[in-house]
Amino acid sequence: MTATAVPSGLRAPLAVSLVFIIPGCTQGSWMARIPAIRDRVGLDTARWGVVSSTSAVGIWSR
């Protein structure tokens, strides 16, 4: 089986599209699961906000 090459004029637009599509899909699937996860761990909306914010602060503190 041979692979078809992508024309060079389409590589950049395709790459940019994938850079936005892939994280968008993963972010969207995570966002859809937040209410179920929040309820399962027993947190209200305010506490979930604090917990989810602390993970971003941990990344910035490196």
N, CA, C and O atoms as CSV, one atom per row, in Angstrom:
chain,resi,resn,atom,element,x,y,z
A,1,MET,N,N,0.847,-1.165,0.000
A,1,MET,CA,C,0.000,0.000,0.000
A,1,MET,C,C,0.893,1.228,0.000
A,1,MET,O,O,1.847,1.301,0.775
A,2,THR,N,N,0.599,2.182,-0.850
A,2,THR,CA,C,1.398,3.397,-0.915
A,2,THR,C,C,0.634,4.559,-0.306
A,2,THR,O,O,-0.584,4.666,-0.445
A,3,ALA,N,N,1.373,5.425,0.370
A,3,ALA,CA,C,0.763,6.612,0.972
A,3,ALA,C,C,0.760,7.741,-0.042
A,3,ALA,O,O,1.714,7.908,-0.803
A,4,THR,N,N,-0.299,8.501,-0.049
A,4,THR,CA,C,-0.339,9.654,-0.934
A,4,THR,C,C,0.262,10.851,-0.217
A,4,THR,O,O,-0.042,11.110,0.948
A,5,ALA,N,N,1.103,11.565,-0.911
A,5,ALA,CA,C,1.757,12.729,-0.335
A,5,ALA,C,C,0.808,13.922,-0.349
A,5,ALA,O,O,0.019,14.105,-1.276
A,6,VAL,N,N,0.908,14.714,0.689
A,6,VAL,CA,C,0.115,15.937,0.763
A,6,VAL,C,C,0.854,17.014,-0.018
A,6,VAL,O,O,2.047,17.223,0.203
A,7,PRO,N,N,0.168,17.701,-0.925
A,7,PRO,CA,C,0.838,18.768,-1.676
A,7,PRO,C,C,1.408,19.826,-0.738
A,7,PRO,O,O,0.805,20.145,0.286
A,8,SER,N,N,2.558,20.364,-1.087
A,8,SER,CA,C,3.245,21.299,-0.194
A,8,SER,C,C,2.420,22.541,0.103
A,8,SER,O,O,2.586,23.141,1.165
A,9,GLY,N,N,1.535,22.945,-0.803
A,9,GLY,CA,C,0.691,24.104,-0.554
A,9,GLY,C,C,-0.395,23.861,0.482
A,9,GLY,O,O,-1.004,24.806,0.982
A,10,LEU,N,N,-0.637,22.591,0.806
A,10,LEU,CA,C,-1.668,22.260,1.796
A,10,LEU,C,C,-1.097,21.855,3.143
A,10,LEU,O,O,-1.852,21.713,4.105
A,11,ARG,N,N,0.193,21.667,3.241
A,11,ARG,CA,C,0.777,21.186,4.492
A,11,ARG,C,C,0.593,22.166,5.638
A,11,ARG,O,O,0.178,21.771,6.727
A,12,ALA,N,N,0.895,23.433,5.411
A,12,ALA,CA,C,0.782,24.426,6.485
A,12,ALA,C,C,-0.668,24.595,6.952
A,12,ALA,O,O,-0.914,24.552,8.158
A,13,PRO,N,N,-1.635,24.784,6.050
A,13,PRO,CA,C,-3.018,24.903,6.523
A,13,PRO,C,C,-3.515,23.642,7.232
A,13,PRO,O,O,-4.273,23.725,8.199
A,14,LEU,N,N,-3.088,22.485,6.751
A,14,LEU,CA,C,-3.486,21.235,7.392
A,14,LEU,C,C,-2.881,21.137,8.788
A,14,LEU,O,O,-3.560,20.732,9.732
A,15,ALA,N,N,-1.617,21.502,8.923
A,15,ALA,CA,C,-0.960,21.461,10.227
A,15,ALA,C,C,-1.623,22.418,11.206
A,15,ALA,O,O,-1.853,22.060,12.361
A,16,VAL,N,N,-1.929,23.620,10.764
A,16,VAL,CA,C,-2.586,24.599,11.646
A,16,VAL,C,C,-3.973,24.106,12.050
A,16,VAL,O,O,-4.384,24.263,13.200
A,17,SER,N,N,-4.678,23.518,11.114
A,17,SER,CA,C,-6.004,22.982,11.437
A,17,SER,C,C,-5.910,21.897,12.496
A,17,SER,O,O,-6.705,21.869,13.435
A,18,LEU,N,N,-4.945,21.010,12.346
A,18,LEU,CA,C,-4.783,19.934,13.328
A,18,LEU,C,C,-4.371,20.463,14.692
A,18,LEU,O,O,-4.774,19.914,15.717
A,19,VAL,N,N,-3.568,21.531,14.713
A,19,VAL,CA,C,-3.149,22.129,15.986
A,19,VAL,C,C,-4.367,22.639,16.751
A,19,VAL,O,O,-4.371,22.604,17.981
A,20,PHE,N,N,-5.383,23.104,16.064
A,20,PHE,CA,C,-6.579,23.587,16.737
A,20,PHE,C,C,-7.618,22.494,16.948
A,20,PHE,O,O,-8.312,22.503,17.965
A,21,ILE,N,N,-7.744,21.558,16.022
A,21,ILE,CA,C,-8.776,20.525,16.115
A,21,ILE,C,C,-8.487,19.528,17.232
A,21,ILE,O,O,-9.385,19.194,18.005
A,22,ILE,N,N,-7.266,19.054,17.327
A,22,ILE,CA,C,-6.941,18.019,18.313
A,22,ILE,C,C,-7.123,18.522,19.748
A,22,ILE,O,O,-7.822,17.870,20.524
A,23,PRO,N,N,-6.518,19.663,20.135
A,23,PRO,CA,C,-6.773,20.156,21.501
A,23,PRO,C,C,-8.240,20.532,21.727
A,23,PRO,O,O,-8.754,20.383,22.835
A,24,GLY,N,N,-8.911,21.016,20.686
A,24,GLY,CA,C,-10.322,21.353,20.824
A,24,GLY,C,C,-11.175,20.141,21.145
A,24,GLY,O,O,-12.087,20.221,21.968
A,25,CYS,N,N,-10.889,19.036,20.512
A,25,CYS,CA,C,-11.637,17.801,20.784
A,25,CYS,C,C,-11.366,17.283,22.192
A,25,CYS,O,O,-12.294,16.881,22.894
A,26,THR,N,N,-10.116,17.290,22.603
A,26,THR,CA,C,-9.803,16.796,23.941
A,26,THR,C,C,-10.365,17.734,25.010
A,26,THR,O,O,-10.877,17.272,26.029
A,27,GLN,N,N,-10.275,19.036,24.788
A,27,GLN,CA,C,-10.826,20.003,25.742
A,27,GLN,C,C,-12.343,19.860,25.816
A,27,GLN,O,O,-12.923,19.899,26.901
A,28,GLY,N,N,-12.973,19.699,24.677
A,28,GLY,CA,C,-14.419,19.552,24.655
A,28,GLY,C,C,-14.899,18.295,25.363
A,28,GLY,O,O,-15.903,18.325,26.075
A,29,SER,N,N,-14.195,17.204,25.174
A,29,SER,CA,C,-14.601,15.979,25.854
A,29,SER,C,C,-14.370,16.079,27.357
A,29,SER,O,O,-15.153,15.532,28.134
A,30,TRP,N,N,-13.323,16.760,27.778
A,30,TRP,CA,C,-13.069,16.967,29.215
A,30,TRP,C,C,-14.142,17.871,29.809
A,30,TRP,O,O,-14.671,17.578,30.881
A,31,MET,N,N,-14.466,18.956,29.132
A,31,MET,CA,C,-15.468,19.899,29.649
A,31,MET,C,C,-16.842,19.247,29.792
A,31,MET,O,O,-17.591,19.569,30.715
A,32,ALA,N,N,-17.165,18.350,28.899
A,32,ALA,CA,C,-18.455,17.664,28.983
A,32,ALA,C,C,-18.509,16.729,30.183
A,32,ALA,O,O,-19.595,16.451,30.691
A,33,ARG,N,N,-17.370,16.239,30.647
A,33,ARG,CA,C,-17.333,15.296,31.772
A,33,ARG,C,C,-17.227,15.965,33.133
A,33,ARG,O,O,-17.422,15.301,34.151
A,34,ILE,N,N,-16.923,17.262,33.185
A,34,ILE,CA,C,-16.699,17.936,34.467
A,34,ILE,C,C,-17.871,17.798,35.436
A,34,ILE,O,O,-17.629,17.456,36.594
A,35,PRO,N,N,-19.119,18.038,35.048
A,35,PRO,CA,C,-20.204,17.903,36.034
A,35,PRO,C,C,-20.288,16.509,36.662
A,35,PRO,O,O,-20.508,16.387,37.867
A,36,ALA,N,N,-20.115,15.471,35.864
A,36,ALA,CA,C,-20.189,14.109,36.402
A,36,ALA,C,C,-19.020,13.833,37.347
A,36,ALA,O,O,-19.201,13.227,38.403
A,37,ILE,N,N,-17.831,14.277,36.969
A,37,ILE,CA,C,-16.659,14.065,37.822
A,37,ILE,C,C,-16.799,14.853,39.116
A,37,ILE,O,O,-16.513,14.335,40.195
A,38,ARG,N,N,-17.240,16.113,39.010
A,38,ARG,CA,C,-17.426,16.965,40.189
A,38,ARG,C,C,-18.427,16.329,41.147
A,38,ARG,O,O,-18.191,16.304,42.355
A,39,ASP,N,N,-19.535,15.819,40.631
A,39,ASP,CA,C,-20.531,15.172,41.485
A,39,ASP,C,C,-20.004,13.888,42.102
A,39,ASP,O,O,-20.300,13.577,43.256
A,40,ARG,N,N,-19.226,13.147,41.333
A,40,ARG,CA,C,-18.702,11.875,41.844
A,40,ARG,C,C,-17.732,12.070,43.004
A,40,ARG,O,O,-17.724,11.275,43.944
A,41,VAL,N,N,-16.908,13.129,42.947
A,41,VAL,CA,C,-15.977,13.384,44.047
A,41,VAL,C,C,-16.609,14.187,45.167
A,41,VAL,O,O,-15.983,14.398,46.205
A,42,GLY,N,N,-17.855,14.643,44.972
A,42,GLY,CA,C,-18.597,15.294,46.036
A,42,GLY,C,C,-18.229,16.747,46.272
A,42,GLY,O,O,-18.261,17.205,47.414
A,43,LEU,N,N,-17.883,17.481,45.234
A,43,LEU,CA,C,-17.537,18.890,45.381
A,43,LEU,C,C,-18.639,19.775,44.821
A,43,LEU,O,O,-19.289,19.425,43.836
A,44,ASP,N,N,-18.846,20.935,45.460
A,44,ASP,CA,C,-19.762,21.904,44.878
A,44,ASP,C,C,-19.007,22.717,43.825
A,44,ASP,O,O,-17.808,22.525,43.622
A,45,THR,N,N,-19.706,23.608,43.172
A,45,THR,CA,C,-19.107,24.350,42.060
A,45,THR,C,C,-17.943,25.221,42.525
A,45,THR,O,O,-16.922,25.297,41.841
A,46,ALA,N,N,-18.079,25.875,43.669
A,46,ALA,CA,C,-17.015,26.758,44.167
A,46,ALA,C,C,-15.746,25.971,44.501
A,46,ALA,O,O,-14.643,26.378,44.136
A,47,ARG,N,N,-15.906,24.872,45.177
A,47,ARG,CA,C,-14.721,24.074,45.533
A,47,ARG,C,C,-14.079,23.456,44.291
A,47,ARG,O,O,-12.856,23.349,44.210
A,48,TRP,N,N,-14.903,23.051,43.327
A,48,TRP,CA,C,-14.343,22.526,42.080
A,48,TRP,C,C,-13.518,23.600,41.392
A,48,TRP,O,O,-12.461,23.305,40.834
A,49,GLY,N,N,-13.985,24.840,41.425
A,49,GLY,CA,C,-13.237,25.939,40.836
A,49,GLY,C,C,-11.882,26.118,41.484
A,49,GLY,O,O,-10.886,26.357,40.801
A,50,VAL,N,N,-11.842,26.004,42.806
A,50,VAL,CA,C,-10.561,26.128,43.518
A,50,VAL,C,C,-9.641,24.969,43.150
A,50,VAL,O,O,-8.462,25.177,42.866
A,51,VAL,N,N,-10.166,23.773,43.154
A,51,VAL,CA,C,-9.351,22.596,42.841
A,51,VAL,C,C,-8.817,22.670,41.416
A,51,VAL,O,O,-7.642,22.389,41.180
A,52,SER,N,N,-9.657,23.040,40.479
A,52,SER,CA,C,-9.193,23.084,39.092
A,52,SER,C,C,-8.229,24.250,38.865
A,52,SER,O,O,-7.383,24.173,37.974
A,53,SER,N,N,-8.332,25.308,39.634
A,53,SER,CA,C,-7.396,26.431,39.504
A,53,SER,C,C,-6.033,26.102,40.095
A,53,SER,O,O,-5.015,26.582,39.595
A,54,THR,N,N,-5.993,25.302,41.135
A,54,THR,CA,C,-4.715,24.992,41.762
A,54,THR,C,C,-3.826,24.151,40.860
A,54,THR,O,O,-2.601,24.221,40.962
A,55,SER,N,N,-4.421,23.362,39.985
A,55,SER,CA,C,-3.575,22.588,39.079
A,55,SER,C,C,-2.832,23.507,38.116
A,55,SER,O,O,-1.682,23.235,37.770
A,56,ALA,N,N,-3.463,24.578,37.684
A,56,ALA,CA,C,-2.781,25.529,36.808
A,56,ALA,C,C,-1.707,26.306,37.573
A,56,ALA,O,O,-0.656,26.617,37.012
A,57,VAL,N,N,-1.955,26.615,38.817
A,57,VAL,CA,C,-0.951,27.321,39.615
A,57,VAL,C,C,0.264,26.433,39.835
A,57,VAL,O,O,1.393,26.924,39.837
A,58,GLY,N,N,0.054,25.149,40.019
A,58,GLY,CA,C,1.171,24.232,40.186
A,58,GLY,C,C,2.068,24.175,38.976
A,58,GLY,O,O,3.282,24.022,39.111
A,59,ILE,N,N,1.498,24.294,37.804
A,59,ILE,CA,C,2.292,24.301,36.580
A,59,ILE,C,C,3.130,25.566,36.490
A,59,ILE,O,O,4.290,25.516,36.081
A,60,TRP,N,N,2.549,26.702,36.871
A,60,TRP,CA,C,3.261,27.974,36.771
A,60,TRP,C,C,4.362,28.115,37.805
A,60,TRP,O,O,5.269,28.928,37.623
A,61,SER,N,N,4.310,27.349,38.884
A,61,SER,CA,C,5.282,27.528,39.949
A,61,SER,C,C,6.611,26.829,39.679
A,61,SER,O,O,7.540,26.950,40.478
A,62,ARG,N,N,6.718,26.114,38.592
A,62,ARG,CA,C,7.959,25.396,38.297
A,62,ARG,C,C,9.079,26.309,37.987
A,62,ARG,O,O,10.191,25.854,37.718
